[in-house]
Amino acid sequence: MKQIDVQSAGLTDKGKLRSDNQDQFLVADLTRSVIVRSGSLELEQGARLFGRSMGHLFLVADGMGGHRGGNEASKFAVQFCANAILNSRNWVASVGLSNEDLFVDDLKSMLEKAHQAIEDRSKTTDGFEGMGTTLTMAYVDWPRMFIAHAGDTRCYLFRNNELRLVTRDHTVANEMMKNGQLDPEELERSHWSNVLVNALGAGARSVYPDIYKLDLQPNDSIILCSDGLNKHVSDLQIRRTLTALSDPQRICEELVSLAKQGGGSDNITVVMAKFFEQESQNNRMQMFIAPPSQEILLQDLRIPESELDTHDDEPSLHATVEFDSDGREGDAKDTVDFDENGDGPSGEFHDENNKTSG
């Protein structure tokens, strides 16, 4: 039996031009736990017993809609997802191939409900009108990684010294490029790269999340970031940083520094994780104890009743294609399943000049 070891870090910065920071991020491990209420063991009432990490969670959100609205939307989205995860049975057991489709449906539903909750809040609270946020979330149930994505925050995979962009930006510029209306070399410089066509909230009728699935390998790394990073730091610079440095916290600090040196025109958030496989004996299990602590209610929400159909009445602008294992196109779906090399349907790879090649 092999045990996964994860080294991770996250860092956010308001940048050089913004007066506030509307980015949010979360790095967390999921565990099973019990709270001791009484018993004959020498355990203090209220102590928490928990086992090893069963999953790893990474989120980045980039808010929009003014100072109050943008910050509230991104903060609310991250808290909503954490709340939904902690209160869902699907997240306390291994995903497994048998219930993977149900898990994907749960991911979509979570983002759709977060969208609706943000919309409800924006319509009932002064100063929050039109607020919205991007959201990119990666959940790792080793070796499987699931990514739920809406907006232009990004997830990269770093494997064998190669950097791949897993997600795609939900921007007008990216849609124009796909339709042949914009040269790939002009993508990052286009003013349309700042205009989103998909996000949580922002007055939209619904959100259309992309779901990506891929198997990680030992020594893989992932980077999640807001667009404040990739506006000023090329994929070549990111790859060089990942190659030169090994400590996740140091990598986050270096990438934020590079973004500020390049202009720092927006908030900058970077989350980084490295995965190592360690041999462990299969006849051992471990239990940990945390002392009693004061519990404070952080978020109490009515679960939104979905009135949205994201697949029939209004087709998604971002439907992607799932390919068979031999690379042939399969049925159109809104999930992307990567092969064992981490390649997506198009084999999309961002080269050293930050251009897209097939």
C-alpha positions in Angstrom: 0.0 0.0 0.0 1.3 3.5 -0.9 0.7 6.6 1.1 0.6 10.0 -0.7 2.6 12.9 0.8 1.5 16.4 -0.2 3.5 19.6 0.2 1.4 22.7 -0.5 1.2 26.4 0.0 -0.8 29.5 -1.0 -0.2 33.2 -1.2 -2.3 36.2 -2.2 -1.3 39.8 -2.8 -3.3 42.9 -3.8 -0.7 43.8 -6.4 0.8 47.3 -7.1 -2.2 49.2 -8.4 -5.3 47.9 -6.6 -6.2 49.3 -3.2 -7.9 46.1 -2.1 -7.7 42.4 -2.6 -10.7 40.6 -4.0 -9.0 37.2 -4.4 -9.6 34.3 -2.0 -8.0 30.9 -1.7 -8.2 27.8 0.4 -5.8 24.8 0.8 -7.3 22.0 3.0 -7.2 18.3 3.7 -10.3 16.2 4.1 -10.4 13.8 7.0 -12.9 11.6 8.9 -13.3 12.8 12.5 -15.4 12.2 15.6 -16.0 14.6 18.5 -15.8 12.9 21.9 -18.9 13.6 24.0 -18.4 11.0 26.8 -16.7 7.7 27.4 -14.5 5.7 29.7 -11.3 6.4 27.8 -9.0 9.1 29.1 -10.2 11.6 26.6 -11.4 15.1 27.4 -15.0 15.9 26.4 -15.0 17.8 23.2 -11.7 16.4 21.9 -11.6 15.5 18.3 -10.3 12.2 16.9 -9.3 12.1 13.3 -7.5 9.9 10.8 -5.2 10.5 7.9 -6.1 12.8 5.1 -8.5 11.2 2.6 -8.5 14.0 0.1 -6.9 17.3 -0.7 -8.8 20.5 -1.7 -7.5 23.6 -3.4 -9.6 26.6 -4.4 -8.9 30.0 -6.0 -11.6 32.7 -6.6 -11.3 36.1 -8.1 -14.1 38.5 -7.3 -15.6 41.2 -9.4 -18.3 43.9 -8.9 -16.7 46.7 -6.9 -14.7 46.7 -3.6 -17.5 45.3 -1.4 -19.2 43.1 -4.0 -16.1 41.4 -5.4 -14.6 40.6 -2.1 -18.0 39.3 -0.8 -18.6 37.1 -3.9 -15.2 35.4 -3.8 -15.2 34.9 -0.1 -18.8 33.6 -0.2 -18.0 31.2 -3.0 -15.1 29.6 -1.2 -17.0 29.3 2.0 -20.1 27.9 0.2 -18.0 25.2 -1.4 -16.3 24.3 1.9 -19.7 24.2 3.6 -21.2 22.0 0.9 -18.3 19.6 1.0 -18.4 19.2 4.8 -22.2 18.5 4.6 -22.2 16.1 1.7 -21.8 12.3 2.1 -20.1 12.1 -1.3 -17.0 13.8 0.1 -16.3 11.5 3.1 -15.8 8.3 1.1 -13.4 7.5 -1.7 -14.8 8.6 -5.1 -14.0 5.3 -6.9 -14.9 4.5 -10.5 -18.3 3.2 -9.6 -19.7 6.5 -8.4 -17.5 8.9 -10.3 -20.3 10.2 -12.5 -22.4 11.0 -9.4 -19.5 12.8 -8.0 -19.1 14.9 -11.1 -22.8 15.7 -11.0 -22.3 16.8 -7.4 -19.5 19.1 -8.4 -21.6 20.8 -11.1 -24.5 21.1 -8.7 -22.3 22.7 -6.1 -21.2 25.5 -8.4 -24.7 26.0 -9.7 -26.0 26.4 -6.2 -23.2 28.7 -5.3 -24.0 30.8 -8.3 -27.7 31.0 -7.3 -26.8 31.8 -3.7 -24.5 34.7 -4.9 -27.3 36.0 -7.2 -29.8 35.9 -4.3 -27.4 37.7 -2.1 -26.6 40.4 -4.7 -30.3 41.2 -5.2 -31.1 41.5 -1.5 -28.1 43.4 -0.1 -27.2 47.0 -0.9 -23.8 47.4 -2.5 -23.6 43.9 -3.8 -25.5 44.4 -7.1 -23.9 42.5 -10.0 -21.2 40.9 -7.8 -19.6 37.8 -9.1 -16.5 35.6 -9.0 -14.4 33.1 -10.9 -13.8 29.8 -9.2 -11.3 27.1 -9.9 -11.3 24.1 -7.5 -9.1 21.0 -7.6 -10.0 18.0 -5.5 -7.4 15.1 -5.3 -8.5 11.6 -4.2 -5.2 10.0 -5.1 -4.4 9.5 -7.8 -7.5 11.0 -9.3 -7.9 14.8 -9.6 -11.2 16.5 -10.3 -11.2 20.2 -11.3 -14.4 22.3 -11.3 -13.8 25.6 -13.2 -15.7 28.8 -14.1 -14.0 32.0 -15.3 -10.4 32.8 -16.0 -8.6 31.5 -12.8 -6.4 28.7 -13.9 -5.0 25.3 -13.1 -1.7 24.1 -14.4 -0.1 20.7 -14.3 3.7 20.4 -14.0 5.0 17.0 -15.0 8.5 15.9 -16.2 9.6 19.6 -16.4 6.7 20.4 -18.8 3.9 22.8 -17.9 0.4 22.3 -19.1 -2.6 24.5 -18.8 -5.4 22.2 -17.8 -8.3 24.7 -17.7 -9.4 27.1 -20.4 -10.2 30.8 -19.8 -13.9 31.6 -20.1 -13.3 35.0 -21.8 -14.5 36.7 -24.9 -10.9 36.7 -26.2 -10.6 32.9 -25.9 -13.9 32.4 -27.6 -12.7 34.7 -30.4 -9.5 32.7 -30.7 -11.4 29.5 -31.0 -13.5 30.9 -33.7 -10.5 32.2 -35.7 -11.3 35.9 -34.9 -8.2 36.5 -32.8 -4.6 35.3 -33.3 -3.2 33.2 -30.4 -0.3 35.6 -30.1 -2.7 38.5 -29.4 -4.7 36.6 -26.8 -3.0 37.9 -23.6 -2.8 41.4 -24.9 -6.4 41.7 -26.1 -8.8 43.9 -24.0 -11.3 41.1 -24.5 -9.2 38.9 -22.3 -10.6 40.8 -19.3 -14.3 40.1 -20.3 -15.7 36.9 -18.9 -18.4 34.9 -20.5 -18.9 32.5 -17.6 -18.7 33.1 -13.8 -20.6 32.6 -10.6 -23.0 35.5 -10.1 -22.4 38.7 -12.1 -26.1 38.8 -13.0 -25.9 35.8 -15.3 -28.8 33.4 -15.7 -26.6 30.5 -14.8 -23.1 29.2 -14.6 -21.7 26.5 -16.8 -18.8 24.8 -15.0 -16.2 22.8 -16.9 -15.2 19.6 -15.1 -11.8 18.1 -15.8 -10.6 14.6 -14.7 -7.0 13.3 -14.8 -4.8 10.8 -12.9 -1.8 12.3 -11.1 1.6 10.7 -11.0 4.3 10.8 -8.3 6.3 14.0 -8.4 3.5 15.9 -10.2 2.8 19.5 -9.2 -0.2 21.6 -9.7 -0.6 25.4 -9.7 -3.9 27.3 -9.3 -3.8 31.0 -9.9 -5.8 34.1 -10.5 -5.3 36.0 -13.7 -3.2 38.6 -11.9 -0.4 36.0 -12.3 -0.7 35.1 -15.9 -1.2 38.7 -17.0 2.4 39.4 -16.2 4.1 36.0 -15.9 4.5 33.8 -18.9 4.3 30.0 -18.8 8.0 29.9 -19.5 8.6 31.9 -16.3 6.3 29.7 -14.3 8.0 26.6 -15.7 11.5 27.9 -14.9 10.4 28.8 -11.3 9.0 25.3 -10.8 12.2 23.8 -12.1 14.6 26.0 -10.1 12.7 25.9 -6.7 11.4 23.0 -4.7 9.6 24.5 -1.6 5.9 25.4 -2.4 5.9 28.5 -0.2 9.1 29.8 -1.9 7.5 29.1 -5.3 4.4 31.0 -4.4 6.5 34.0 -3.2 8.6 34.0 -6.3 5.7 33.9 -8.7 3.9 36.7 -6.9 7.1 38.7 -6.9 7.5 38.1 -10.7 3.9 39.3 -11.3 4.5 42.5 -9.3 7.8 43.1 -11.2 5.9 42.7 -14.4 3.4 45.3 -13.5 1.2 44.0 -10.7 -1.9 45.5 -12.3 -4.3 43.1 -10.6 -4.7 41.0 -7.4 -2.3 38.0 -7.5 -3.1 34.6 -6.0 -1.0 31.4 -6.3 -1.7 28.0 -4.8 0.9 25.3 -5.3 1.0 21.6 -4.4 3.5 18.8 -5.0 2.6 15.1 -4.7 5.0 12.3 -3.6 4.2 8.7 -3.1 5.7 7.0 -0.1 5.9 3.3 0.6 4.0 2.4 3.8 3.1 -0.8 5.5 -0.4 -1.9 4.8 -1.0 -3.3 8.2 -1.0 0.0 10.1 -3.5 2.7 10.7 -3.2 5.9 12.6 -5.5 8.1 14.7 -4.8 11.6 15.9 -6.3 13.7 18.6 -6.9 17.5 18.8 -7.8 19.1 22.1 -11.2 20.7 22.7 -11.7 24.1 21.2 -14.4 26.7 21.0 -16.7 26.1 18.1 -18.0 29.2 16.2 -20.7 29.0 13.5 -19.0 30.3 10.4 -21.8 30.0 7.8 -25.4 29.0 8.0 -27.3 28.8 4.7 -30.5 27.5 3.3 -29.6 25.1 0.5 -30.7 26.9 -2.7 -33.4 25.1 -4.6 -32.1 24.8 -8.1 -34.4 26.4 -10.7 -31.8 26.1 -13.4 -31.3 23.7 -16.2 -27.8 24.1 -17.5 -28.0 21.7 -20.4 -31.4 22.0 -22.2 -32.8 25.5 -22.4 -29.6 27.3 -22.8 -26.7 25.3 -24.2 -23.3 25.9 -22.6 -20.8 28.0 -24.5 -18.2 25.9 -22.9 -19.2 22.3 -23.7 -16.0 20.3 -24.1 -15.4 16.9 -25.6 -14.4 13.7 -23.8 -12.1 11.5 -25.9 -11.8 7.8 -25.9 -8.5 6.3 -24.7 -7.2 6.0 -28.2 -7.6 9.7 -28.8 -10.8 9.5 -30.9 -13.6 12.0 -30.3 -16.4 10.6 -28.3 -19.8 12.0 -27.4 -20.0 15.7 -26.6 -19.9 16.2 -22.8 -19.1 19.0 -20.4 -16.3 17.0 -18.8 -12.7 16.5 -20.0 -10.9 13.3 -19.1 -7.2 13.4 -19.5 -5.1 10.4 -20.4 -2.3 9.0 -18.3 0.2 11.5 -19.7 -2.0 14.4 -18.6 -3.0 15.2 -22.2 -6.4 16.7 -22.8 -8.6 16.2 -25.9 -6.7 18.7 -28.0 -3.3 17.9 -26.6 -3.2 21.6 -25.7 0.2 22.7 -24.5 1.4 26.2 -23.8 5.0 26.5 -25.0 7.8 28.7 -23.8 6.4 31.8 -25.7 3.1 31.4 -24.0 1.5 30.4 -27.3 -0.8 27.5 -27.9 0.3 24.6 -30.0 -1.4 21.3 -30.7 
